[in-house]
Amino acid sequence: MKPSLLLFCLAGSIAVQAQTAQKSATSTAKATTAHPATAHAAGTASTAIKLPPGVPPVVGPVSTALTLRYQEIKVGTGVLGAPNKQWKVFYTGYRAADGVKFDSSDDHRQPVVGADGKPEMGADGKPKLGDPQPLAFPQGMGRLIPGFDHGVTGMHIGGKRRIFIPWQLAYGSRAMPDQPGHPGIPANSDLIFDVELVDVTELPPPPTPQPHPGAQGNPGSSNTPPPQPKP
């Protein structure tokens, strides 16, 4: 299973997650207000929340709909990763319900190619595999599932982190099917990712527009270049 099939999200899942979060917040609020004493205590505490000027204080229980948690395995000593840069990470993903590993950057190693252009074979008769390559993605631009994209925020190069992602910030109600060598992910699955940040660079430049019929200089052509593809 390619990383793009596991980490890169579909637009429709965001709306589903938002609706689920709203329902979760509503049900949590009802549960909190079931006991008058508890509701009063929560409401009193809510007035202590620091608010910016111009926002009037209110009394009422404070509820949390979703929680994205992470655990620092190793704090990196390198550069702090900045948003809207290209990050490179090694990762391993597990299903939180049963601990089954469903994907890892180690699973996407490419065969070693010899000087003759053919794959080199090992003693077991199978092609030799090269070193695992990190996943490259533009951090903070919504190209990955939300829990992964936001869960790496604040990491330094060389750091390792375990991210606990609720299903609403993963694949939502979608089920990811089994593929050869990669177990699927049931719908509404919480996930766990172990992530290591190995590099942060500037985003690569967009592709240069290619000449096309009617380019500048030809009679009747438009001087406006074709639109560049979005990432």
TORDREN-33556 format. One record per atom (N, C-alpha, C): atom name; residue number from 1; x, y, z. Coordinates in nm, 2 decimals. Layout:
<pts>
- a,k,u,v,w
- CA,NUM,X,Y,Z
...
</pts>
This chain:
<pts>
- a,k,u,v,w
- N,1,0.09,-0.12,0.00
- CA,1,0.00,0.00,0.00
- C,1,0.09,0.12,0.00
- N,2,0.07,0.21,-0.09
- CA,2,0.15,0.33,-0.11
- C,2,0.12,0.43,0.00
- N,3,0.22,0.51,0.05
- CA,3,0.19,0.61,0.15
- C,3,0.08,0.70,0.12
- N,4,0.07,0.74,-0.01
- CA,4,-0.03,0.83,-0.05
- C,4,-0.17,0.78,-0.03
- N,5,-0.19,0.65,-0.03
- CA,5,-0.32,0.59,0.00
- C,5,-0.35,0.59,0.14
- N,6,-0.25,0.60,0.23
- CA,6,-0.28,0.58,0.37
- C,6,-0.27,0.72,0.44
- N,7,-0.19,0.81,0.40
- CA,7,-0.17,0.93,0.47
- C,7,-0.24,1.05,0.41
- N,8,-0.25,1.05,0.28
- CA,8,-0.31,1.17,0.21
- C,8,-0.46,1.16,0.22
- N,9,-0.52,1.27,0.27
- CA,9,-0.66,1.26,0.30
- C,9,-0.75,1.31,0.18
- N,10,-0.88,1.27,0.18
- CA,10,-0.98,1.31,0.08
- C,10,-1.05,1.43,0.14
- N,11,-1.10,1.52,0.05
- CA,11,-1.17,1.64,0.10
- C,11,-1.30,1.61,0.17
- N,12,-1.37,1.50,0.13
- CA,12,-1.50,1.47,0.19
- C,12,-1.49,1.44,0.34
- N,13,-1.37,1.38,0.38
- CA,13,-1.36,1.34,0.52
- C,13,-1.36,1.45,0.62
- N,14,-1.32,1.57,0.58
- CA,14,-1.32,1.69,0.67
- C,14,-1.46,1.72,0.72
- N,15,-1.55,1.73,0.62
- CA,15,-1.69,1.76,0.66
- C,15,-1.75,1.66,0.75
- N,16,-1.72,1.53,0.73
- CA,16,-1.77,1.43,0.82
- C,16,-1.71,1.44,0.96
- N,17,-1.58,1.47,0.97
- CA,17,-1.52,1.49,1.09
- C,17,-1.58,1.61,1.17
- N,18,-1.60,1.72,1.10
- CA,18,-1.66,1.84,1.16
- C,18,-1.80,1.81,1.22
- N,19,-1.88,1.74,1.14
- CA,19,-2.01,1.70,1.19
- C,19,-2.01,1.61,1.31
- N,20,-1.91,1.52,1.31
- CA,20,-1.90,1.43,1.42
- C,20,-1.85,1.50,1.54
- N,21,-1.75,1.59,1.52
- CA,21,-1.70,1.67,1.64
- C,21,-1.82,1.75,1.70
- N,22,-1.91,1.81,1.62
- CA,22,-2.02,1.89,1.67
- C,22,-2.11,1.80,1.75
- N,23,-2.14,1.68,1.70
- CA,23,-2.23,1.59,1.77
- C,23,-2.16,1.55,1.91
- N,24,-2.03,1.52,1.90
- CA,24,-1.96,1.48,2.02
- C,24,-1.96,1.59,2.12
- N,25,-1.94,1.71,2.08
- CA,25,-1.94,1.83,2.17
- C,25,-2.08,1.84,2.24
- N,26,-2.19,1.82,2.16
- CA,26,-2.32,1.84,2.21
- C,26,-2.35,1.73,2.31
- N,27,-2.31,1.60,2.28
- CA,27,-2.34,1.50,2.38
- C,27,-2.25,1.51,2.50
- N,28,-2.13,1.56,2.49
- CA,28,-2.05,1.58,2.61
- C,28,-2.10,1.69,2.69
- N,29,-2.16,1.80,2.63
- CA,29,-2.21,1.91,2.71
- C,29,-2.33,1.86,2.79
- N,30,-2.42,1.78,2.72
- CA,30,-2.54,1.72,2.79
- C,30,-2.50,1.64,2.91
- N,31,-2.39,1.56,2.89
- CA,31,-2.34,1.47,3.00
- C,31,-2.29,1.56,3.12
- N,32,-2.22,1.67,3.09
- CA,32,-2.17,1.75,3.19
- C,32,-2.27,1.83,3.27
- N,33,-2.38,1.87,3.20
- CA,33,-2.49,1.94,3.27
- C,33,-2.59,1.86,3.34
- N,34,-2.57,1.72,3.34
- CA,34,-2.67,1.64,3.40
- C,34,-2.69,1.66,3.55
- N,35,-2.58,1.70,3.62
- CA,35,-2.58,1.72,3.76
- C,35,-2.57,1.87,3.78
- N,36,-2.67,1.94,3.85
- CA,36,-2.66,2.08,3.87
- C,36,-2.54,2.13,3.94
- N,37,-2.49,2.06,4.04
- CA,37,-2.37,2.10,4.11
- C,37,-2.25,2.10,4.03
- N,38,-2.24,1.99,3.95
- CA,38,-2.12,1.98,3.86
- C,38,-2.13,2.09,3.75
- N,39,-2.25,2.12,3.70
- CA,39,-2.26,2.22,3.60
- C,39,-2.23,2.36,3.65
- N,40,-2.27,2.39,3.78
- CA,40,-2.24,2.51,3.84
- C,40,-2.09,2.53,3.86
- N,41,-2.02,2.42,3.90
- CA,41,-1.88,2.43,3.92
- C,41,-1.80,2.45,3.79
- N,42,-1.85,2.38,3.69
- CA,42,-1.78,2.39,3.56
- C,42,-1.81,2.53,3.51
- N,43,-1.93,2.59,3.52
- CA,43,-1.96,2.72,3.48
- C,43,-1.88,2.83,3.55
- N,44,-1.86,2.81,3.68
- CA,44,-1.78,2.90,3.76
- C,44,-1.64,2.90,3.71
- N,45,-1.58,2.78,3.68
- CA,45,-1.45,2.77,3.63
- C,45,-1.43,2.83,3.50
- N,46,-1.53,2.83,3.41
- CA,46,-1.52,2.88,3.28
- C,46,-1.51,3.03,3.27
- N,47,-1.56,3.10,3.38
- CA,47,-1.54,3.24,3.38
- C,47,-1.40,3.28,3.41
- N,48,-1.31,3.19,3.45
- CA,48,-1.17,3.22,3.48
- C,48,-1.09,3.21,3.35
- N,49,-1.15,3.17,3.24
- CA,49,-1.07,3.16,3.11
- C,49,-1.03,3.30,3.07
- N,50,-0.91,3.32,3.04
- CA,50,-0.86,3.44,2.99
- C,50,-0.91,3.48,2.85
- N,51,-0.98,3.59,2.84
- CA,51,-1.04,3.63,2.72
- C,51,-0.98,3.76,2.66
- N,52,-0.97,3.77,2.53
- CA,52,-0.92,3.90,2.48
- C,52,-1.02,4.01,2.50
- N,53,-0.97,4.14,2.50
- CA,53,-1.06,4.25,2.52
- C,53,-1.18,4.25,2.42
- N,54,-1.30,4.28,2.46
- CA,54,-1.41,4.29,2.37
- C,54,-1.50,4.16,2.37
- N,55,-1.45,4.05,2.43
- CA,55,-1.52,3.93,2.44
- C,55,-1.59,3.92,2.57
- N,56,-1.72,3.92,2.59
- CA,56,-1.78,3.92,2.72
- C,56,-1.77,3.78,2.78
- N,57,-1.75,3.77,2.91
- CA,57,-1.74,3.64,2.97
- C,57,-1.88,3.57,2.98
- N,58,-1.88,3.44,2.98
- CA,58,-2.00,3.36,2.99
- C,58,-1.99,3.26,3.10
- N,59,-2.10,3.21,3.14
- CA,59,-2.10,3.10,3.24
- C,59,-2.16,2.97,3.18
- N,60,-2.09,2.87,3.18
- CA,60,-2.13,2.74,3.13
- C,60,-2.02,2.64,3.13
- N,61,-2.05,2.51,3.12
- CA,61,-1.95,2.41,3.12
- C,61,-1.86,2.41,2.99
- N,62,-1.74,2.38,3.01
- CA,62,-1.64,2.38,2.90
- C,62,-1.62,2.23,2.86
- N,63,-1.64,2.20,2.74
- CA,63,-1.63,2.06,2.69
- C,63,-1.53,2.05,2.59
- N,64,-1.47,1.93,2.58
- CA,64,-1.37,1.90,2.48
- C,64,-1.42,1.79,2.38
- N,65,-1.43,1.83,2.26
- CA,65,-1.48,1.73,2.16
- C,65,-1.38,1.63,2.11
- N,66,-1.26,1.68,2.07
- CA,66,-1.15,1.59,2.02
- C,66,-1.03,1.62,2.09
- N,67,-0.94,1.52,2.11
- CA,67,-0.81,1.54,2.17
- C,67,-0.71,1.47,2.09
- N,68,-0.61,1.55,2.04
- CA,68,-0.49,1.50,1.97
- C,68,-0.38,1.50,2.07
- N,69,-0.33,1.39,2.10
- CA,69,-0.22,1.38,2.20
- C,69,-0.09,1.33,2.13
- N,70,0.02,1.36,2.20
- CA,70,0.15,1.31,2.15
- C,70,0.24,1.29,2.27
- N,71,0.34,1.20,2.25
- CA,71,0.44,1.17,2.35
- C,71,0.57,1.19,2.29
- N,72,0.66,1.27,2.35
- CA,72,0.79,1.29,2.30
- C,72,0.88,1.17,2.34
- N,73,0.93,1.10,2.23
- CA,73,1.02,0.99,2.26
- C,73,1.16,1.04,2.27
- N,74,1.19,1.13,2.18
- CA,74,1.33,1.20,2.18
- C,74,1.31,1.34,2.13
- N,75,1.36,1.43,2.21
- CA,75,1.35,1.57,2.16
- C,75,1.47,1.60,2.07
- N,76,1.44,1.64,1.95
- CA,76,1.55,1.67,1.85
- C,76,1.64,1.79,1.89
- N,77,1.76,1.78,1.85
- CA,77,1.85,1.89,1.88
- C,77,1.88,1.98,1.75
- N,78,1.81,1.94,1.64
- CA,78,1.83,2.02,1.52
- C,78,1.74,2.13,1.51
- N,79,1.72,2.18,1.38
- CA,79,1.64,2.30,1.36
- C,79,1.49,2.27,1.39
- N,80,1.42,2.37,1.44
- CA,80,1.28,2.35,1.46
- C,80,1.21,2.35,1.33
- N,81,1.12,2.25,1.31
- CA,81,1.05,2.24,1.18
- C,81,0.94,2.35,1.17
- N,82,0.95,2.42,1.06
- CA,82,0.86,2.53,1.03
- C,82,0.74,2.49,0.94
- N,83,0.62,2.55,0.96
- CA,83,0.51,2.51,0.86
- C,83,0.54,2.57,0.72
- N,84,0.47,2.51,0.63
- CA,84,0.48,2.54,0.49
- C,84,0.62,2.52,0.43
- N,85,0.69,2.42,0.49
- CA,85,0.82,2.37,0.44
- C,85,0.80,2.23,0.40
- N,86,0.90,2.17,0.33
- CA,86,0.89,2.03,0.30
- C,86,0.96,1.95,0.41
- N,87,0.88,1.87,0.48
- CA,87,0.94,1.79,0.59
- C,87,0.96,1.65,0.53
- N,88,1.06,1.58,0.59
- CA,88,1.09,1.44,0.56
- C,88,1.09,1.36,0.69
- N,89,1.01,1.26,0.69
- CA,89,0.99,1.18,0.81
- C,89,0.99,1.03,0.78
- N,90,1.05,0.96,0.88
- CA,90,1.02,0.81,0.89
- C,90,0.90,0.79,0.98
- N,91,0.82,0.69,0.94
- CA,91,0.70,0.68,1.02
- C,91,0.66,0.53,1.03
- N,92,0.58,0.49,1.13
- CA,92,0.52,0.36,1.14
- C,92,0.38,0.39,1.20
- N,93,0.28,0.33,1.13
- CA,93,0.14,0.35,1.18
- C,93,0.08,0.22,1.23
- N,94,0.01,0.23,1.34
- CA,94,-0.06,0.12,1.41
- C,94,-0.21,0.15,1.42
- N,95,-0.29,0.05,1.42
- CA,95,-0.43,0.06,1.46
- C,95,-0.43,0.06,1.61
- N,96,-0.50,0.16,1.67
- CA,96,-0.50,0.17,1.82
- C,96,-0.58,0.06,1.88
- N,97,-0.68,0.01,1.82
- CA,97,-0.77,-0.09,1.88
- C,97,-0.70,-0.23,1.90
- N,98,-0.60,-0.27,1.81
- CA,98,-0.54,-0.40,1.83
- C,98,-0.39,-0.40,1.81
- N,99,-0.33,-0.28,1.79
- CA,99,-0.19,-0.27,1.77
- C,99,-0.13,-0.32,1.64
- N,100,-0.21,-0.36,1.55
- CA,100,-0.17,-0.41,1.42
- C,100,-0.10,-0.29,1.34
- N,101,0.02,-0.32,1.29
- CA,101,0.09,-0.22,1.21
- C,101,0.03,-0.23,1.07
- N,102,-0.01,-0.11,1.02
- CA,102,-0.07,-0.11,0.88
- C,102,0.02,-0.05,0.78
- N,103,0.12,0.03,0.82
- CA,103,0.21,0.09,0.72
- C,103,0.33,0.14,0.79
- N,104,0.44,0.15,0.71
- CA,104,0.56,0.21,0.76
- C,104,0.65,0.25,0.64
- N,105,0.73,0.35,0.67
- CA,105,0.82,0.39,0.56
- C,105,0.92,0.28,0.53
- N,106,0.94,0.19,0.62
- CA,106,1.03,0.08,0.60
- C,106,0.97,-0.02,0.50
- N,107,0.84,-0.01,0.48
- CA,107,0.78,-0.11,0.38
- C,107,0.79,-0.06,0.24
- N,108,0.84,0.05,0.21
- CA,108,0.84,0.11,0.08
- C,108,0.99,0.12,0.02
- N,109,1.07,0.03,0.06
- CA,109,1.21,0.03,0.00
- C,109,1.21,-0.02,-0.14
- N,110,1.30,0.04,-0.22
- CA,110,1.30,0.00,-0.36
- C,110,1.42,-0.10,-0.39
- N,111,1.40,-0.18,-0.49
- CA,111,1.51,-0.28,-0.52
- C,111,1.64,-0.21,-0.55
- N,112,1.75,-0.28,-0.52
- CA,112,1.88,-0.23,-0.55
- C,112,1.91,-0.27,-0.70
- N,113,1.95,-0.17,-0.78
- CA,113,1.98,-0.19,-0.92
- C,113,2.13,-0.20,-0.95
- N,114,2.17,-0.30,-1.02
- CA,114,2.31,-0.31,-1.05
- C,114,2.36,-0.23,-1.16
- N,115,2.48,-0.24,-1.20
- CA,115,2.54,-0.16,-1.31
- C,115,2.47,-0.19,-1.44
- N,116,2.42,-0.31,-1.45
- CA,116,2.36,-0.36,-1.58
- C,116,2.21,-0.31,-1.59
- N,117,2.17,-0.24,-1.48
- CA,117,2.03,-0.19,-1.48
- C,117,1.93,-0.29,-1.44
- N,118,1.97,-0.40,-1.39
- CA,118,1.88,-0.51,-1.34
- C,118,1.89,-0.51,-1.19
- N,119,1.78,-0.55,-1.12
- CA,119,1.78,-0.57,-0.98
- C,119,1.88,-0.67,-0.93
- N,120,1.95,-0.64,-0.82
- CA,120,2.04,-0.73,-0.76
- C,120,1.97,-0.83,-0.68
- N,121,2.01,-0.96,-0.69
- CA,121,1.94,-1.07,-0.62
- C,121,2.01,-1.11,-0.49
- N,122,1.94,-1.14,-0.38
- CA,122,2.00,-1.18,-0.26
- C,122,2.02,-1.33,-0.26
- N,123,2.08,-1.38,-0.15
- CA,123,2.10,-1.52,-0.13
- C,123,1.97,-1.60,-0.13
- N,124,1.86,-1.54,-0.09
- CA,124,1.73,-1.60,-0.08
- C,124,1.66,-1.60,-0.22
- N,125,1.72,-1.55,-0.32
- CA,125,1.66,-1.55,-0.45
- C,125,1.57,-1.43,-0.47
- N,126,1.56,-1.35,-0.37
- CA,126,1.47,-1.23,-0.39
- C,126,1.55,-1.10,-0.41
- N,127,1.49,-1.00,-0.48
- CA,127,1.57,-0.88,-0.50
- C,127,1.61,-0.81,-0.37
- N,128,1.74,-0.76,-0.37
- CA,128,1.79,-0.69,-0.26
- C,128,1.71,-0.55,-0.25
- N,129,1.68,-0.51,-0.13
- CA,129,1.61,-0.38,-0.11
- C,129,1.71,-0.28,-0.06
- N,130,1.69,-0.15,-0.10
- CA,130,1.77,-0.04,-0.05
- C,130,1.72,0.01,0.08
- N,131,1.79,0.11,0.13
- CA,131,1.75,0.17,0.26
- C,131,1.61,0.24,0.24
- N,132,1.54,0.24,0.35
- CA,132,1.40,0.30,0.35
- C,132,1.42,0.45,0.33
- N,133,1.33,0.51,0.25
- CA,133,1.34,0.65,0.22
- C,133,1.23,0.73,0.30
- N,134,1.26,0.84,0.35
- CA,134,1.16,0.92,0.43
- C,134,1.04,0.97,0.34
- N,135,0.93,0.99,0.40
- CA,135,0.82,1.05,0.34
- C,135,0.83,1.20,0.33
- N,136,0.82,1.26,0.21
- CA,136,0.83,1.40,0.20
- C,136,0.69,1.46,0.18
- N,137,0.66,1.57,0.25
- CA,137,0.53,1.63,0.24
- C,137,0.54,1.77,0.28
- N,138,0.45,1.86,0.23
- CA,138,0.45,2.00,0.28
- C,138,0.37,2.01,0.41
- N,139,0.44,2.04,0.51
- CA,139,0.37,2.04,0.65
- C,139,0.28,2.16,0.66
- N,140,0.17,2.14,0.72
- CA,140,0.07,2.24,0.75
- C,140,-0.01,2.29,0.64
- N,141,-0.01,2.22,0.52
- CA,141,-0.08,2.26,0.41
- C,141,-0.20,2.16,0.38
- N,142,-0.23,2.07,0.47
- CA,142,-0.35,1.99,0.45
- C,142,-0.33,1.88,0.35
- N,143,-0.21,1.84,0.32
- CA,143,-0.19,1.73,0.23
- C,143,-0.20,1.59,0.30
- N,144,-0.19,1.58,0.43
- CA,144,-0.20,1.46,0.50
- C,144,-0.32,1.46,0.59
- N,145,-0.35,1.34,0.65
- CA,145,-0.46,1.34,0.74
- C,145,-0.44,1.44,0.85
- N,146,-0.54,1.51,0.90
- CA,146,-0.52,1.62,0.99
- C,146,-0.44,1.58,1.12
- N,147,-0.47,1.46,1.17
- CA,147,-0.40,1.43,1.30
- C,147,-0.25,1.42,1.28
- N,148,-0.21,1.37,1.16
- CA,148,-0.06,1.35,1.13
- C,148,0.00,1.49,1.11
- N,149,-0.07,1.57,1.02
- CA,149,-0.02,1.70,0.98
- C,149,0.00,1.79,1.10
- N,150,-0.10,1.79,1.19
- CA,150,-0.09,1.88,1.31
- C,150,-0.01,1.81,1.42
- N,151,0.00,1.68,1.42
- CA,151,0.06,1.61,1.53
- C,151,0.21,1.63,1.53
- N,152,0.27,1.66,1.42
- CA,152,0.42,1.68,1.41
- C,152,0.46,1.82,1.44
- N,153,0.37,1.91,1.46
- CA,153,0.40,2.05,1.48
- C,153,0.49,2.07,1.61
- N,154,0.59,2.14,1.59
- CA,154,0.68,2.17,1.71
- C,154,0.80,2.07,1.72
- N,155,0.81,1.98,1.63
- CA,155,0.92,1.89,1.63
- C,155,1.05,1.95,1.58
- N,156,1.16,1.91,1.63
- CA,156,1.30,1.95,1.58
- C,156,1.36,1.83,1.50
- N,157,1.44,1.87,1.41
- CA,157,1.51,1.76,1.33
- C,157,1.59,1.67,1.43
- N,158,1.57,1.54,1.41
- CA,158,1.63,1.44,1.50
- C,158,1.54,1.40,1.60
- N,159,1.42,1.46,1.61
- CA,159,1.33,1.42,1.72
- C,159,1.24,1.31,1.68
- N,160,1.19,1.23,1.78
- CA,160,1.10,1.12,1.76
- C,160,0.98,1.15,1.85
- N,161,0.86,1.12,1.79
- CA,161,0.74,1.15,1.86
- C,161,0.63,1.04,1.83
- N,162,0.55,1.00,1.93
- CA,162,0.44,0.91,1.91
- C,162,0.31,1.00,1.92
- N,163,0.23,0.98,1.81
- CA,163,0.11,1.06,1.80
- C,163,-0.01,0.97,1.81
- N,164,-0.11,1.01,1.90
- CA,164,-0.23,0.94,1.92
- C,164,-0.34,1.02,1.85
- N,165,-0.40,0.96,1.74
- CA,165,-0.49,1.03,1.66
- C,165,-0.63,0.98,1.67
- N,166,-0.73,1.06,1.72
- CA,166,-0.87,1.01,1.72
- C,166,-0.92,0.99,1.58
- N,167,-1.01,0.90,1.56
- CA,167,-1.06,0.86,1.43
- C,167,-1.11,0.98,1.35
- N,168,-1.17,1.08,1.42
- CA,168,-1.22,1.20,1.35
- C,168,-1.11,1.28,1.28
- N,169,-0.99,1.27,1.33
- CA,169,-0.87,1.34,1.26
- C,169,-0.79,1.24,1.18
- N,170,-0.84,1.12,1.16
- CA,170,-0.77,1.02,1.08
- C,170,-0.85,1.00,0.95
- N,171,-0.91,0.89,0.93
- CA,171,-0.98,0.86,0.81
- C,171,-1.13,0.87,0.83
- N,172,-1.18,0.91,0.95
- CA,172,-1.32,0.93,0.97
- C,172,-1.40,0.80,0.96
- N,173,-1.51,0.80,0.89
- CA,173,-1.60,0.69,0.88
- C,173,-1.56,0.60,0.76
- N,174,-1.45,0.64,0.69
- CA,174,-1.41,0.56,0.57
- C,174,-1.33,0.44,0.62
- N,175,-1.35,0.33,0.55
- CA,175,-1.27,0.21,0.58
- C,175,-1.16,0.19,0.47
- N,176,-1.04,0.17,0.51
- CA,176,-0.93,0.15,0.41
- C,176,-0.91,0.00,0.39
- N,177,-0.93,-0.05,0.27
- CA,177,-0.93,-0.20,0.25
- C,177,-0.79,-0.26,0.27
- N,178,-0.78,-0.39,0.29
- CA,178,-0.66,-0.46,0.29
- C,178,-0.59,-0.46,0.16
- N,179,-0.46,-0.45,0.16
- CA,179,-0.38,-0.46,0.04
- C,179,-0.26,-0.56,0.07
- N,180,-0.20,-0.62,-0.03
- CA,180,-0.09,-0.71,-0.01
- C,180,0.01,-0.66,0.08
- N,181,0.04,-0.72,0.19
- CA,181,0.14,-0.68,0.29
- C,181,0.10,-0.57,0.38
- N,182,-0.02,-0.52,0.36
- CA,182,-0.07,-0.41,0.44
- C,182,-0.21,-0.43,0.49
- N,183,-0.23,-0.45,0.62
- CA,183,-0.37,-0.47,0.67
- C,183,-0.44,-0.34,0.65
- N,184,-0.57,-0.35,0.64
- CA,184,-0.66,-0.24,0.62
- C,184,-0.69,-0.17,0.75
- N,185,-0.77,-0.06,0.74
- CA,185,-0.81,0.02,0.86
- C,185,-0.96,0.02,0.86
- N,186,-1.02,-0.03,0.97
- CA,186,-1.17,-0.03,0.98
- C,186,-1.21,0.12,0.99
- N,187,-1.34,0.14,0.96
- CA,187,-1.40,0.27,0.98
- C,187,-1.40,0.31,1.12
- N,188,-1.39,0.44,1.15
- CA,188,-1.39,0.49,1.29
- C,188,-1.27,0.44,1.37
- N,189,-1.16,0.43,1.31
- CA,189,-1.04,0.37,1.38
- C,189,-0.95,0.48,1.44
- N,190,-0.92,0.48,1.57
- CA,190,-0.81,0.56,1.62
- C,190,-0.68,0.50,1.58
- N,191,-0.58,0.59,1.56
- CA,191,-0.45,0.55,1.51
- C,191,-0.34,0.59,1.60
- N,192,-0.22,0.52,1.59
- CA,192,-0.10,0.56,1.66
- C,192,0.01,0.57,1.55
- N,193,0.09,0.68,1.55
- CA,193,0.20,0.69,1.46
- C,193,0.33,0.72,1.54
- N,194,0.43,0.65,1.51
- CA,194,0.57,0.68,1.56
- C,194,0.64,0.75,1.44
- N,195,0.69,0.87,1.47
- CA,195,0.74,0.96,1.37
- C,195,0.88,1.01,1.40
- N,196,0.97,1.01,1.31
- CA,196,1.10,1.07,1.33
- C,196,1.12,1.18,1.22
- N,197,1.16,1.30,1.26
- CA,197,1.18,1.41,1.17
- C,197,1.33,1.40,1.13
- N,198,1.36,1.39,1.00
- CA,198,1.50,1.38,0.96
- C,198,1.55,1.50,0.88
- N,199,1.45,1.58,0.82
- CA,199,1.50,1.70,0.74
- C,199,1.38,1.79,0.72
- N,200,1.41,1.92,0.71
- CA,200,1.32,2.02,0.67
- C,200,1.39,2.11,0.57
- N,201,1.32,2.13,0.45
- CA,201,1.38,2.21,0.35
- C,201,1.27,2.31,0.29
- N,202,1.31,2.40,0.20
- CA,202,1.22,2.48,0.13
- C,202,1.14,2.39,0.04
- N,203,1.02,2.43,0.01
- CA,203,0.93,2.36,-0.09
- C,203,1.00,2.37,-0.23
- N,204,0.99,2.26,-0.30
- CA,204,1.04,2.26,-0.44
- C,204,0.97,2.36,-0.52
- N,205,1.03,2.43,-0.62
- CA,205,0.96,2.53,-0.70
- C,205,0.86,2.46,-0.79
- N,206,0.75,2.53,-0.82
- CA,206,0.65,2.47,-0.91
- C,206,0.70,2.44,-1.05
- N,207,0.64,2.34,-1.12
- CA,207,0.69,2.31,-1.25
- C,207,0.68,2.43,-1.34
- N,208,0.78,2.44,-1.43
- CA,208,0.79,2.54,-1.53
- C,208,0.68,2.52,-1.64
- N,209,0.60,2.61,-1.67
- CA,209,0.50,2.59,-1.78
- C,209,0.56,2.56,-1.91
- N,210,0.51,2.46,-1.98
- CA,210,0.56,2.41,-2.10
- C,210,0.50,2.49,-2.22
- N,211,0.57,2.52,-2.33
- CA,211,0.52,2.59,-2.45
- C,211,0.40,2.50,-2.50
- N,212,0.30,2.57,-2.56
- CA,212,0.19,2.50,-2.61
- C,212,0.15,2.57,-2.74
- N,213,0.07,2.51,-2.82
- CA,213,0.02,2.57,-2.95
- C,213,-0.04,2.71,-2.92
- N,214,0.00,2.81,-2.99
- CA,214,-0.05,2.95,-2.97
- C,214,0.03,3.02,-2.87
- N,215,0.15,2.98,-2.84
- CA,215,0.24,3.04,-2.74
- C,215,0.27,3.19,-2.79
- N,216,0.33,3.26,-2.70
- CA,216,0.37,3.40,-2.73
- C,216,0.45,3.41,-2.85
- N,217,0.43,3.50,-2.94
- CA,217,0.50,3.52,-3.06
- C,217,0.44,3.47,-3.18
- N,218,0.34,3.38,-3.16
- CA,218,0.26,3.33,-3.28
- C,218,0.14,3.42,-3.30
- N,219,0.10,3.43,-3.43
- CA,219,-0.02,3.52,-3.46
- C,219,-0.14,3.46,-3.39
- N,220,-0.22,3.55,-3.33
- CA,220,-0.34,3.52,-3.27
- C,220,-0.33,3.45,-3.14
- N,221,-0.20,3.44,-3.08
- CA,221,-0.18,3.37,-2.96
- C,221,-0.22,3.46,-2.84
- N,222,-0.23,3.40,-2.72
- CA,222,-0.25,3.47,-2.60
- C,222,-0.12,3.48,-2.52
- N,223,-0.09,3.59,-2.46
- CA,223,0.03,3.61,-2.39
- C,223,0.02,3.56,-2.25
- N,224,-0.10,3.51,-2.21
- CA,224,-0.11,3.46,-2.07
- C,224,-0.07,3.31,-2.07
- N,225,0.03,3.28,-1.98
- CA,225,0.08,3.14,-1.97
- C,225,-0.03,3.05,-1.91
- N,226,-0.02,2.92,-1.94
- CA,226,-0.12,2.83,-1.88
- C,226,-0.11,2.83,-1.73
- N,227,-0.22,2.80,-1.66
- CA,227,-0.21,2.80,-1.51
- C,227,-0.13,2.68,-1.46
- N,228,-0.05,2.71,-1.35
- CA,228,0.03,2.61,-1.30
- C,228,-0.05,2.51,-1.21
- N,229,-0.01,2.39,-1.21
- CA,229,-0.09,2.29,-1.13
- C,229,-0.07,2.32,-0.98
- N,230,-0.18,2.30,-0.90
- CA,230,-0.17,2.31,-0.76
- C,230,-0.11,2.19,-0.70
- N,231,-0.04,2.20,-0.58
- CA,231,0.02,2.09,-0.52
- C,231,-0.08,1.99,-0.47
</pts>
